[in-house]
């Protein structure tokens, strides 16, 4: 428990046998549940999870790789069923510092935000990010501002986040975007429900084995997603005056 709130950490993992043990060891004691979604790993990730003795661990398995968004969806739903008040997301690749987790939680605990995103550009060492990744993150963050409606949010692609259960339930976690564009989809959904979103500084860590995100995947999928989000952003309200939720059906 953290400030009387039940905390869950969701870790999407695909072929993370080398980094996952250290990530699991670093989860703070105040976290009540660790939900690891093994997204079709073909290495020793499953064995690592079998050998983990942490009683907080809950494992969900996708037999084939379904995408980081699909893994996140599964993790979110499991965490909600488990009774989490706040659900955080950490990567299985060791790029997120567990010491920053408290900074993500505090604005939600203090009722200052519904969703808190890590912002690597607010921390020293952000320029350690590989040049191509840096340029890509800046470009996508700029494009995300008008599409999601959150003009103050930078580092839109950072996956280190925390969300209150009420906001999570309202954005239909079962239907969030299945691929690498899921952070943008979530932000757009949050804007539709007028959620309070806050940026906080987080460390920019790049261990020897970097993220598996491929530029080609983003180049092919994000333009389509961004077009869809922009179209929905301009959608009118329904007759009751309420904004329609973002594609609650399967994405």
C-alpha positions as CSV (number, residue, x, y, z in Angstrom):
1,X,0.0,0.0,0.0
2,X,1.1,3.6,-0.7
3,X,-0.8,6.3,1.2
4,X,-3.7,3.8,1.8
5,X,-3.9,3.1,-2.0
6,X,-3.4,-0.4,-3.5
7,X,-0.7,-0.1,-6.1
8,X,-0.2,-2.4,-9.1
9,X,2.7,-2.3,-11.6
10,X,2.1,-3.7,-15.1
11,X,5.1,-4.8,-17.0
12,X,4.6,-5.7,-20.7
13,X,7.5,-8.1,-21.6
14,X,8.6,-9.7,-24.8
15,X,11.9,-11.4,-24.9
16,X,13.3,-9.7,-21.8
17,X,15.0,-12.6,-20.1
18,X,18.2,-10.6,-19.5
19,X,16.7,-7.4,-18.1
20,X,13.5,-8.7,-16.4
21,X,15.1,-10.2,-13.3
22,X,16.7,-6.8,-12.3
23,X,13.4,-5.0,-13.1
24,X,11.5,-7.3,-10.8
25,X,14.0,-7.0,-8.0
26,X,13.7,-3.2,-8.2
27,X,10.0,-2.9,-7.7
28,X,9.5,-1.0,-4.4
29,X,8.0,-2.8,-1.4
30,X,4.9,-0.6,-1.3
31,X,3.7,-2.1,-4.6
32,X,1.0,-4.6,-3.8
33,X,0.8,-6.4,-7.2
34,X,3.2,-6.9,-10.1
35,X,1.4,-8.0,-13.3
36,X,3.8,-9.2,-16.0
37,X,2.3,-9.9,-19.4
38,X,4.5,-12.3,-21.3
39,X,3.7,-11.2,-24.9
40,X,4.7,-14.3,-26.9
41,X,8.3,-14.3,-25.8
42,X,10.5,-16.9,-27.5
43,X,13.5,-16.6,-25.2
44,X,13.7,-17.5,-21.5
45,X,11.3,-14.9,-20.3
46,X,8.8,-17.6,-19.2
47,X,11.5,-19.4,-17.2
48,X,12.5,-16.2,-15.5
49,X,8.9,-15.7,-14.4
50,X,8.6,-19.3,-13.2
51,X,11.7,-18.9,-11.1
52,X,10.6,-15.7,-9.5
53,X,9.4,-16.2,-5.9
54,X,8.0,-12.7,-5.2
55,X,4.4,-13.4,-3.9
56,X,3.2,-10.2,-5.5
57,X,3.8,-11.6,-9.0
58,X,0.9,-12.3,-11.3
59,X,1.7,-13.6,-14.8
60,X,-0.5,-13.3,-17.9
61,X,0.6,-15.0,-21.1
62,X,-0.1,-14.3,-24.7
63,X,0.9,-17.4,-26.7
64,X,1.9,-15.2,-29.7
65,X,3.1,-11.7,-29.7
66,X,0.1,-9.3,-29.9
67,X,1.8,-6.0,-29.4
68,X,2.7,-3.8,-26.5
69,X,-0.7,-2.2,-26.5
70,X,-2.4,-5.6,-26.3
71,X,-0.1,-6.6,-23.5
72,X,-0.8,-3.3,-21.7
73,X,-4.6,-3.9,-22.1
74,X,-4.3,-7.4,-20.5
75,X,-2.2,-6.0,-17.7
76,X,-4.6,-3.1,-17.0
77,X,-7.6,-5.4,-16.9
78,X,-5.9,-7.9,-14.6
79,X,-4.8,-5.1,-12.2
80,X,-8.4,-3.7,-12.1
81,X,-9.8,-7.2,-11.3
82,X,-7.2,-7.5,-8.6
83,X,-8.5,-4.4,-6.9
84,X,-5.8,-1.8,-7.7
85,X,-6.5,1.8,-6.9
86,X,-3.6,3.1,-9.0
87,X,-2.0,1.2,-11.9
88,X,1.5,2.0,-13.0
89,X,3.4,0.8,-16.1
90,X,7.0,0.0,-16.3
91,X,9.0,-1.6,-19.2
92,X,10.6,-4.9,-18.9
93,X,13.8,-3.6,-20.5
94,X,15.3,-1.7,-17.6
95,X,14.9,1.8,-19.0
96,X,12.7,3.0,-16.1
97,X,14.1,3.9,-12.7
98,X,12.0,2.4,-9.9
99,X,13.1,5.4,-7.7
100,X,10.9,7.6,-9.9
101,X,7.7,5.6,-9.2
102,X,6.8,7.6,-6.2
103,X,6.9,10.8,-8.3
104,X,4.3,9.3,-10.6
105,X,2.1,8.2,-7.7
106,X,2.1,11.4,-5.6
107,X,0.0,13.7,-7.9
108,X,-2.7,11.0,-8.0
109,X,-2.7,10.3,-4.3
110,X,-2.9,14.0,-3.7
111,X,-5.8,14.3,-6.1
112,X,-3.9,16.6,-8.4
113,X,-4.0,14.3,-11.5
114,X,-5.8,11.3,-12.9
115,X,-2.9,10.2,-15.1
116,X,0.8,11.0,-14.7
117,X,3.4,10.5,-17.4
118,X,7.1,10.4,-17.1
119,X,8.9,13.1,-19.1
120,X,12.6,12.3,-19.8
121,X,13.2,15.8,-21.2
122,X,12.8,17.3,-17.7
123,X,15.7,15.3,-16.3
124,X,19.4,15.7,-16.6
125,X,20.9,13.2,-19.0
126,X,18.1,13.3,-21.6
127,X,20.7,13.9,-24.2
128,X,22.0,10.4,-23.6
129,X,19.1,9.2,-25.7
130,X,20.3,7.8,-29.1
131,X,20.0,10.6,-31.7
132,X,17.4,8.8,-33.8
133,X,15.3,8.1,-30.8
134,X,15.6,11.7,-29.6
135,X,14.5,13.1,-32.9
136,X,11.6,10.6,-33.2
137,X,10.4,11.3,-29.6
138,X,10.5,15.1,-30.2
139,X,8.7,14.8,-33.5
140,X,6.0,12.5,-32.1
141,X,5.5,14.6,-29.0
142,X,4.9,17.7,-31.2
143,X,2.4,15.8,-33.4
144,X,0.6,14.4,-30.4
145,X,-0.2,17.8,-28.9
146,X,-3.0,18.8,-31.3
147,X,-4.2,15.2,-31.8
148,X,-4.6,14.3,-28.2
149,X,-5.6,17.7,-26.9
150,X,-2.9,17.9,-24.2
151,X,-0.7,20.7,-25.4
152,X,1.3,20.8,-22.2
153,X,2.4,17.2,-22.4
154,X,5.9,16.4,-23.7
155,X,7.5,13.0,-24.3
156,X,4.3,11.5,-25.4
157,X,5.9,8.2,-26.1
158,X,7.3,7.6,-22.6
159,X,5.6,4.5,-21.2
160,X,6.4,5.2,-17.6
161,X,2.9,6.1,-16.3
162,X,0.4,5.9,-13.5
163,X,-3.4,6.1,-13.7
164,X,-6.2,6.2,-11.2
165,X,-8.6,3.3,-11.5
166,X,-11.6,5.5,-12.2
167,X,-9.9,7.1,-15.2
168,X,-8.7,3.7,-16.4
169,X,-12.2,2.2,-16.3
170,X,-13.6,5.1,-18.3
171,X,-11.1,4.8,-21.2
172,X,-12.1,1.2,-22.0
173,X,-8.8,-0.6,-21.4
174,X,-10.0,-3.7,-23.2
175,X,-9.9,-1.8,-26.5
176,X,-6.8,0.4,-26.4
177,X,-4.6,0.4,-29.5
178,X,-2.6,-2.8,-29.7
179,X,0.7,-1.4,-31.1
180,X,3.4,1.1,-30.3
181,X,1.0,4.0,-30.7
182,X,-0.8,3.1,-27.5
183,X,0.5,6.1,-25.5
184,X,-1.1,8.5,-28.0
185,X,-4.3,6.5,-28.0
186,X,-4.5,6.6,-24.2
187,X,-3.9,10.4,-24.1
188,X,-6.7,11.0,-26.7
189,X,-9.1,8.8,-24.7
190,X,-8.2,10.7,-21.5
191,X,-8.9,14.0,-23.2
192,X,-12.4,12.8,-24.2
193,X,-13.2,12.3,-20.5
194,X,-11.5,15.5,-19.4
195,X,-9.0,13.7,-17.3
196,X,-6.2,15.7,-15.6
197,X,-2.8,14.7,-17.0
198,X,0.5,15.7,-15.6
199,X,4.1,15.4,-16.7
200,X,6.8,14.6,-14.1
201,X,10.6,14.2,-14.6
202,X,11.9,10.7,-14.8
203,X,15.4,9.4,-15.5
204,X,16.5,8.7,-19.0
205,X,18.1,5.2,-18.7
206,X,19.5,3.3,-21.7
207,X,21.0,0.0,-20.6
208,X,23.2,-2.0,-23.0
209,X,20.1,-3.6,-24.6
210,X,17.8,-0.9,-25.8
211,X,14.1,-1.0,-26.5
212,X,12.8,-3.3,-29.2
213,X,10.8,-0.5,-30.7
214,X,11.4,-0.5,-34.5
215,X,11.3,2.8,-36.5
216,X,9.7,0.9,-39.4
217,X,6.8,-0.3,-37.2
218,X,6.1,3.3,-36.1
219,X,6.4,4.7,-39.6
220,X,3.8,2.2,-40.9
221,X,1.3,2.3,-38.0
222,X,1.3,5.8,-36.5
223,X,0.1,7.8,-39.4
224,X,-3.0,5.7,-39.6
225,X,-3.6,5.9,-35.9
226,X,-2.9,9.7,-35.8
227,X,-5.5,10.2,-38.6
228,X,-8.0,8.2,-36.7
229,X,-7.4,10.1,-33.4
230,X,-7.6,13.4,-35.2
231,X,-10.9,12.5,-36.8
232,X,-12.3,11.4,-33.4
233,X,-11.0,14.5,-31.8
234,X,-13.2,16.5,-34.1
235,X,-16.2,14.3,-33.5
236,X,-19.3,16.1,-32.2
237,X,-20.9,15.3,-28.9
238,X,-24.0,13.1,-28.7
239,X,-27.5,14.3,-28.1
240,X,-27.1,14.2,-24.4
241,X,-24.2,16.6,-24.6
242,X,-21.7,13.9,-23.6
243,X,-18.6,13.3,-25.7
244,X,-18.6,9.8,-27.3
245,X,-15.9,7.5,-26.0
246,X,-13.1,6.6,-28.3
247,X,-13.8,3.5,-30.3
248,X,-14.8,1.3,-27.3
249,X,-15.1,-1.6,-29.7
250,X,-11.9,-3.7,-30.5
251,X,-9.2,-1.5,-32.1
